[in-house]
Amino acid sequence: MTNGFNNKVVVVTGGTSGIGLATAKAFADAGASVFVTGRRQEALDAAVKAIGGRITGVRGDMANLADIDRLYDAVQQQHAQIDVLFANAGGGEFAPLGSISEDHYQRTFDTNVKGVLFTVQKALPLLRDGASIILTASTTSISGTPALSVYSATKAAVRNFARNWILDLKDRHIRVNAVSPGVTETAGLNELFGGGEQAEGTKDYLAGLIPAGRIGQPEEVAKAVLFLASEEASFVNGVELFVDGGQVQI
């Protein structure tokens, strides 16, 4: 898919690390003009340097509607429309039932549900007819995980956004699909698993449960996103594409 996105404008939220960073780089390598967001300026600057090509970094928290407006203002300063939107910003943490706080609930839903909703809705005036939207869901939405119920619920909501939005946007021929990564080697995952040897041990255990025999790499998820955004997927709409080595299929 080299140069397959020449002259295309792509927005990637949560693009400073992990899957977002790998996907932004893949789009840039394929010729796109890419806008990435991140909450921390230092990480954003590092990501812009690592991605290269026609890349613009916009600092912002996608749970904050004013920051979303600022993102699209930045896009409009350079381009008339958006061809691809990858609403990827999100996160979560463990909290077992019985110790879930209101703050944990609010923070997770604000980032993963509110943020995705308004990232897409506020993009509508800029999205060209026939554009592609990809949402980051998760295998946790269909497979139970101890102490991760709030995060899992947010990702189930994200998956259902895709199902409904293809109807809302059908007259504009805008496709909406969800990519659902499984266990993927990212800094966020390592932090979630406690870092160091503890994280490595957890990943080794989980790799043994995956038919592919290993955990995934961000670049593998990025390839799936680029496929969903491409003309090769022109008749793929409303799907959930699992990139998990087969884990939730058994």
C-alpha positions in Angstrom: 0.0 0.0 0.0 3.0 2.2 -0.5 1.9 5.8 -1.6 -1.7 4.5 -1.5 -2.7 7.6 0.5 -1.1 10.3 -1.6 -2.9 13.6 -1.3 -5.1 12.2 1.4 -5.7 14.0 4.7 -5.7 11.7 7.8 -6.4 12.4 11.4 -5.1 10.1 14.1 -6.1 10.8 17.7 -3.9 9.4 20.5 -1.0 9.2 18.1 2.0 9.6 20.3 2.6 6.0 21.2 1.6 2.4 20.6 -1.0 1.7 18.0 -1.7 5.3 17.2 1.9 6.1 16.6 2.4 3.1 14.4 -0.7 3.9 12.4 0.2 7.5 11.9 3.6 6.5 10.7 2.1 4.0 8.3 -0.2 6.6 6.8 2.6 9.1 6.5 4.8 6.5 4.8 1.9 5.9 2.4 1.9 9.5 1.3 -0.8 11.0 3.5 -0.8 14.4 5.3 -1.3 13.3 8.9 -2.5 15.1 12.0 -1.9 13.5 15.3 -3.0 14.4 18.8 -1.5 13.8 22.2 -2.0 15.2 25.7 1.6 15.8 26.5 3.7 18.2 24.4 7.0 16.4 24.9 5.5 13.1 23.7 3.8 14.8 20.8 7.0 16.4 19.7 8.8 13.1 19.9 6.0 11.4 17.9 6.1 14.1 15.1 9.9 13.6 14.8 9.5 9.8 14.7 6.7 9.8 12.1 8.3 12.2 9.6 6.8 13.1 6.3 3.8 15.5 6.2 2.9 15.4 9.8 1.3 17.9 12.1 1.0 17.5 15.9 -1.9 19.1 17.8 -1.8 18.9 21.6 -5.2 18.0 23.1 -7.3 15.8 25.2 -10.1 14.3 23.2 -12.3 14.2 26.2 -12.3 18.0 26.1 -14.5 19.4 23.4 -12.6 22.6 23.1 -9.5 20.6 22.3 -11.4 18.7 19.6 -12.4 22.1 18.1 -8.8 23.2 18.2 -7.7 20.0 16.3 -10.1 20.7 13.5 -9.2 24.3 13.4 -5.6 23.2 12.8 -6.7 20.9 10.0 -8.8 23.7 8.3 -5.8 26.0 8.3 -4.1 23.6 5.8 -6.8 21.5 4.1 -10.4 21.7 3.0 -11.4 18.2 4.0 -10.5 15.0 5.8 -10.3 11.7 4.0 -9.7 9.3 7.0 -10.4 9.7 10.7 -8.9 7.2 13.1 -10.5 7.8 16.4 -8.0 6.0 18.5 -7.5 8.0 21.7 -8.4 6.0 24.8 -7.2 4.1 27.8 -8.2 2.3 30.9 -7.1 0.8 34.2 -8.0 -2.1 36.4 -10.8 -1.7 39.0 -12.6 -4.7 40.3 -16.3 -4.6 41.0 -16.6 -3.3 44.6 -13.9 -0.8 44.3 -15.0 1.1 41.2 -15.0 4.8 42.0 -17.1 7.5 40.3 -13.9 9.2 39.2 -12.7 5.9 37.5 -16.1 5.5 35.8 -16.3 9.1 34.6 -12.7 9.3 33.4 -12.9 6.1 31.4 -16.2 6.9 29.8 -15.2 10.5 29.1 -12.0 9.4 27.3 -13.3 6.3 25.5 -16.9 7.1 24.7 -17.5 10.9 25.0 -14.1 11.5 23.3 -14.8 9.2 20.4 -18.4 10.5 19.9 -17.4 14.1 19.7 -14.2 13.5 17.8 -16.4 12.0 15.0 -19.3 14.3 15.3 -17.2 17.5 15.2 -15.4 16.1 12.1 -18.5 15.7 10.0 -18.4 19.2 8.4 -14.8 18.4 7.2 -15.2 14.8 6.3 -15.5 14.4 2.5 -18.4 12.3 1.2 -17.0 8.8 0.8 -14.5 9.2 3.7 -13.5 6.4 6.0 -13.8 6.4 9.8 -12.1 3.8 11.9 -12.7 3.4 15.6 -10.5 1.6 18.1 -12.5 -0.9 20.0 -11.1 -4.0 21.8 -11.4 -7.7 22.2 -12.4 -6.9 25.8 -15.9 -5.9 24.6 -16.8 -9.5 23.9 -14.4 -11.4 26.2 -14.6 -11.0 29.9 -11.6 -9.7 31.8 -11.3 -9.6 35.6 -11.3 -6.0 37.0 -11.7 -4.4 33.6 -15.5 -4.1 33.4 -15.7 -0.3 33.0 -13.1 -0.2 30.2 -14.8 -3.2 28.5 -18.1 -1.5 28.6 -16.7 1.6 26.9 -15.3 -0.5 24.1 -18.6 -2.2 23.6 -20.1 1.2 23.2 -17.5 2.1 20.6 -18.2 -1.0 18.6 -21.9 -0.2 18.6 -21.2 3.4 17.4 -19.9 1.8 14.2 -23.1 -0.2 13.7 -25.3 2.8 14.2 -23.3 5.5 12.4 -23.2 3.6 9.1 -26.9 4.3 9.0 -26.6 7.9 10.0 -24.0 8.5 7.4 -25.2 6.3 4.6 -26.4 9.2 2.4 -22.8 10.5 2.4 -21.3 7.1 1.7 -19.0 7.4 4.7 -17.8 4.0 6.0 -17.4 3.4 9.7 -15.5 0.4 10.9 -14.0 -0.8 14.2 -10.6 -2.4 14.7 -10.4 -4.5 17.9 -6.8 -5.3 18.9 -6.0 -8.1 21.3 -3.0 -8.1 23.6 -0.5 -5.8 21.8 3.0 -4.7 22.8 2.6 -1.1 23.8 3.9 1.1 26.6 0.3 1.5 27.8 -0.1 -2.3 28.2 3.2 -2.6 30.1 2.0 0.1 32.5 -1.4 -1.6 32.9 0.4 -4.8 33.8 2.6 -3.2 36.4 5.8 -2.8 34.3 9.1 -4.7 34.5 9.1 -8.4 35.2 5.5 -8.4 36.3 4.4 -7.1 32.9 6.6 -9.5 31.0 5.3 -12.5 33.0 1.7 -11.5 32.3 2.4 -11.1 28.6 4.1 -14.5 28.5 1.0 -16.0 30.1 -1.4 -14.3 27.7 0.7 -15.3 24.7 0.1 -18.9 25.7 -3.6 -18.4 25.3 -3.4 -17.0 21.8 -3.5 -19.4 18.9 -0.8 -17.4 17.1 1.5 -18.1 20.1 2.5 -14.5 20.7 1.1 -11.1 21.4 0.7 -8.6 18.7 2.7 -5.6 17.5 1.4 -2.1 16.9 2.4 -2.2 13.3 0.2 -5.2 12.7 -2.8 -3.3 14.0 -1.8 -0.3 11.8 -1.9 -2.5 8.7 -5.5 -3.5 9.5 -6.4 0.2 10.0 -4.9 1.1 6.6 -6.8 -1.7 4.9 -10.1 -0.5 6.4 -9.3 3.1 5.3 -8.3 2.1 1.8 -10.2 1.6 -1.5 -9.5 -2.2 -1.1 -12.1 -2.1 1.7 -14.7 0.0 -0.2 -17.5 -2.5 0.5 -16.5 -3.2 4.1 -18.8 -1.2 6.4 -19.8 -1.5 10.0 -17.5 -4.4 10.8 -15.4 -5.2 13.8 -12.0 -6.5 12.6 -10.2 -8.4 15.2 -6.4 -8.2 15.3 -5.7 -10.6 18.1 -4.0 -13.7 16.8 -7.3 -15.6 17.0 -7.7 -15.3 20.7 -11.4 -14.4 20.8 -12.3 -16.9 18.1 -11.8 -20.0 20.3 
